[in-house]
Amino acid sequence: MSTSYFHGVILCIVVFTDLLGTQGGIVCHSCNSKEGYCSTHSLQDTRQSPCTRGYDYCALYRMVFPNGTTAQIVRGCDRDCKAPVTKWTLGKYQKTTYCKMCCDSDFCNNQLKDPCSKSNLLSSLVLLIFAIVSTGLIANYHVL
């Protein structure tokens, strides 16, 4: 066997291993309203996207201008998920609102809710409290 053949085989193994190692373990719905149709109320035109390593969460984002119009909606993979629903504003005078719903299982960004809606923020808080109580993280709680 020639040395160049051996080097070619090693290169193929390294490339194949690298390709296998770049994919994470979660699959999300993906779309971006800047690239085409993407909605908080429909999964139409979303595609299934395996997340790359380090992107272990699915998320649904919405960016809202100060006048209330939607600037952008994005569904896809995310690196960070500190809370099921997060809302923040940026801008010194013209405050743009950013909202994110995130989760950590396959296709869990299939929510047909608006992450900026106050009722959704309240319902998410209630669901989070229910999940904590039902998993026993709050033990020995008694109502007198």
C-alpha positions in Angstrom: 0.0 0.0 0.0 1.3 3.4 -0.8 1.7 6.2 1.7 -0.6 8.5 -0.2 -3.4 5.9 -0.1 -2.9 5.6 3.6 -3.0 9.4 4.1 -6.2 9.5 2.0 -7.9 6.9 4.1 -6.9 8.7 7.3 -8.1 12.0 5.9 -11.5 10.5 5.0 -11.9 9.0 8.5 -11.1 12.4 10.1 -13.5 14.3 7.9 -16.3 11.7 8.4 -15.7 11.7 12.2 -15.7 15.5 12.3 -19.0 15.7 10.3 -20.6 13.2 12.7 -19.4 15.2 15.7 -20.7 18.6 14.7 -24.4 17.7 15.1 -26.0 18.1 18.5 -28.7 15.9 20.0 -31.8 18.0 19.4 -34.0 18.8 16.3 -36.0 22.0 16.1 -38.5 23.7 13.8 -36.6 26.5 11.9 -37.7 29.6 10.0 -36.9 33.3 9.8 -39.4 35.9 8.8 -36.6 37.9 7.2 -36.1 35.0 4.8 -39.7 34.1 4.1 -42.8 33.1 6.0 -42.4 32.5 9.7 -45.2 33.0 12.3 -45.9 32.6 16.0 -49.3 31.2 15.0 -48.3 28.6 12.4 -45.7 26.0 11.7 -46.3 26.5 7.9 -43.0 26.6 6.0 -40.8 25.6 8.9 -38.2 23.0 8.3 -36.8 20.3 10.6 -33.2 21.3 11.6 -30.8 19.2 13.6 -28.9 21.5 15.9 -25.1 21.7 15.9 -23.1 20.8 19.0 -23.5 23.5 21.7 -27.0 24.5 20.5 -29.0 22.2 22.8 -32.3 24.2 22.9 -35.1 25.1 20.6 -36.4 28.6 20.6 -39.1 30.9 19.3 -38.1 34.6 19.1 -40.1 37.7 18.4 -38.8 41.2 18.0 -41.4 44.0 18.3 -40.9 47.7 17.4 -42.0 50.3 19.9 -45.2 51.0 17.8 -46.2 47.3 18.3 -45.5 46.0 14.9 -43.5 42.8 14.6 -40.0 43.3 13.2 -38.9 39.6 13.0 -39.9 36.1 14.1 -37.4 33.3 14.3 -37.7 29.6 15.2 -34.6 27.5 15.5 -31.7 26.2 17.7 -30.3 28.2 20.6 -27.3 28.0 22.9 -28.9 29.5 26.0 -32.2 28.8 27.8 -32.2 30.4 31.3 -36.0 30.4 31.5 -38.9 29.1 29.5 -39.9 32.6 28.6 -37.6 35.7 28.5 -38.5 39.3 27.6 -36.2 42.3 27.4 -36.0 45.7 25.8 -33.1 47.5 24.0 -32.7 51.0 22.9 -32.2 54.3 24.8 -35.3 56.1 23.6 -37.1 53.8 21.1 -37.4 50.6 23.1 -37.5 47.5 20.9 -39.0 44.5 22.7 -37.4 41.0 22.3 -39.1 37.9 23.5 -37.9 34.3 23.6 -39.6 31.0 24.4 -37.2 28.1 24.7 -37.2 24.4 25.6 -34.9 21.4 25.5 -36.5 18.6 23.6 -37.0 17.7 20.0 -39.4 20.1 18.1 -40.5 21.7 21.3 -40.5 25.1 19.6 -43.8 24.1 18.0 -45.7 26.5 20.2 -48.4 28.4 18.5 -48.3 31.3 21.0 -46.9 34.8 20.9 -43.9 34.9 23.3 -44.5 38.6 23.8 -48.1 38.2 25.0 -48.6 39.0 28.7 -51.1 36.2 29.0 -48.5 33.7 27.7 -45.9 35.0 30.1 -48.4 34.4 33.0 -49.4 31.0 31.8 -45.7 30.0 31.4 -45.1 31.1 34.9 -48.0 29.0 36.2 -46.8 26.0 34.2 -43.2 26.4 35.6 -44.6 26.5 39.2 -46.7 23.5 38.5 -43.7 21.6 37.1 -41.6 22.5 40.1 -44.3 21.3 42.5 -45.2 18.2 40.6 -41.5 17.0 40.4 -41.2 17.2 44.2 -38.6 20.0 44.2 -40.8 21.7 46.8 -41.1 19.0 49.3 -43.1 18.9 52.5 -45.4 21.8 51.5 -48.6 21.7 53.5 -51.6 24.0 53.4 -53.0 24.7 56.8 
